[in-house]
Amino acid sequence: MSDLSPDSLSSAGLPAASYTVNVDIDDDYAALVSAGDLAAAVVATLRHQQVDAGEVTLVVAGDDEVRQLNRDYRGIDAVTDVLSFAAHDTADADAPALALPPELAAELDAHLGDIVIAYPYAARQAAHYGAALAAELRLLAVHGTLHLLGFDHDTPQAEAAMWAAQEAVLAEFGDRGLSLRRYEE
């Protein structure tokens, strides 16, 4: 597991905002994935969206693990490239708040959610679209983070907004045009 804390962000030349990105890479892919690169993509997305503080967990796993999560939580028995599990449900803003100790409430508020990327799927997808694997993984980290922040692509307008945000963040890494592709259904 790799952790990108406020101190390590500051030493990396990034502003010392209150970001923590916990990256957990399955041992099978640890030598193939840069945890720091993925964490930087998450942080760049949070900064682009003007999020002042937050904690995100990003997991890189195999197809079987992602397929099981997709089946268990979305009812879809198929592997996918990335899953996002937002910690805060923006659709239920009227729900009563839990009575929690202030420290616990602050910790829960800071956790934005979890992102799970299927490495083998991402590798196949990168090859299919002619993208560098590192760029594909950054795209999925950015895409997952935007979902945690409430973005979706369920309408043409929402998709255009999400894709524009992805392109703006990915441009910081020199990755251009990844959001412009058309996915087969």
N, C-alpha and C positions, 0 to 999 in steps of 0.2 A: 504494500500500500504506500502511496506517495501522498504527501500532504502539502498543499500550497497555502501557507498561512500568511497573515499580514506581514510578518518579518521577512519571509522569503520573497514576497512580492516586492517589498521595498528594495531588497538587495538585488532583485532582477531588474530594477529600474522602473517598476510600475508604482503608481501612487499607493500609499499605505492605507487603502480603504480596508474595511473590515470584511474581507473575503476569505473563506476557507473552502478549498476544493480538495476533497478526499478522493483519490483515484486508486481503485483496486483493479488490478489486471490479473486475470487468470494466468497461472504459471505457464500454460501452453503458449501464451502470446506475449509474455513479459519481455522477451528479448526483441520483439518485433514492434513494440508500441512505445512511444515516448509519453510517459505520464505528464511530464512538464508541458509538452506541446498541447495535450488535451486540456490540462488545467488552464493554460494561457488562453485557449479558445473560449472556455467557460467564462473566465474573468473578462475577456474582451467583450463578450456578449453582455455581461452584467453592466460593465462600464458604458457600453453603447446605449443600453436601455436606462441608464442613469439610476441604477440600483446602487444605493450607498453601502449596503452591507448584506451579507448572506452566506449561507453554507450550502454547498452542493456536494453530493456524492455521485461519482461517475464510476461505473463498473464496466470493464471489458470482459465479456464472457463468450462462451461457445454458442453455436446455433441451438443445441438441445436445451440449454438453460433459458435462452430467450424465447424459444418456442413454448416452453412450459409456462413462463411468466405471461406470455401473450394469451395462452389458453386459459390460465387461471384468473387473470385480471381483466381481459378484454373479451373472452369467449371466442377467440380466433385461434384455431389449432394450426398455426403456421408460424414459421420463423419470420422475423422482420428485421430491418436494419437497426432501429433504435426504439426504445421505449422510454417514456418519461412518466414519473410518478410524482405529481406535484404534492407538496406537503400542505398546501392551502387551497381549499376549494373556493374559487372566485364566484362560482354559481350560487353558493349558499351563504351570502354575506349577511343574511338576516338571522342565521342560526345563533342561538345564545352562546355566549362565550363561557368557556370552562373557568371555574374558580381555581386558579393555580397559583402557587407561590410565584412572586415576581421573577425570580431567577429562572425558574423552569419555563414560565411564560415567555421570557425573553429568548431563551434558548430555542424553544419551539418556533417562535416567530422568525428567528434567524435562519432556520433550516428551510430552504426553498423546495427541496425534494431530491429525488434520485433519478439518474439516467443510466440506462443499461444499453450498451452497444454490442451487437453480435459481430465479433471480429471476422469469422469466416464469411458471413453474409456481406459485410462491408468490403472485404477483399474481392469477392466476386463482383460486387456492384462497381467498385473502382475499375476493375478490368473491363467490365462491360461498357462503361462510359468513357474509358480511356483517361481516367483521372489517376493522379498519384495517390497511393494508399494513404499517406499522411494527410493529404488534402481531404480525402474522403472521410477520414476519421475526424478531422476538424469540423467538416460540414455537419457530421452527425452530432458532435458535441455542441455546436452552436444551435442546431435544430432542436435538440433535446432541451437545451437551456431555454430557448424561446418558448417551448411548450410549458416549461415550469413557470414561466412568467405570464402565461395566459394566452399566448399566440396559438392560432390553429390555422388549418388550411382547408376548412370545410365549406367555404364559399369562394368564388373567384376573387372577391375583394379581400377577404381574410388571407387567402393564399398570396395575393400580390403584396400585401403588407408584410407578411412573414418572409417571403422570398427577398424582398427589398432589404429587410433587416439582416437576413443571412448574408446577402451579397456585400453589404456595407461592412459587416464584421470580418468576413473572409478576405476582403480586400486588404485589410491590415496585415494579412499573412501572405499576400501576393496571390491568393487563390481567387480567380475570377471565372464567372460563368457557370459555376457548379449548380446554382439554383435555377438556371435557365433550362435545364434538361427536362424532357418529358418522360415520365415514368409509365411503363406499361402496367395495365391493371391486372 
